[in-house]
Amino acid sequence: MSEALKRIAQRYEDFARFEAWDRLPLYASIAEAVAADPFTLRFLASLPDAKQQPNLLLAAVRYLYVTVADRGGFLELVRAHAEEIATVMAARST
């Protein structure tokens, strides 16, 4: 895994561990899944650094597809709709 992908994975692991674990267990679980998913990490690496934030990815998917019930469904949406999600993430901020 490249250093860039490791950095993104660490960002999502930190989000799960320090920001979401006690208040947003679903988001913590999704962030952990993102950190372990090569496709989603490469997708995030294709975006500018400021657009790689966990909150932004989670919000973009929720905006487009409402709340996803599980981490597997979330990753499936990213795989199936990466371009549309990237467009929303590029246009928005947190």
Buried (B, 14 or more C-beta within 10 A) or exposed (E): EEEBBEEBBEBBBBBBEEBBBEEBEBBBBBBBBBBBBEEBBBBBBEBEEEBBBBBBBBBBBEEEBEEBEEBEBBBEBBEEBBEBBBEBBEEEEE
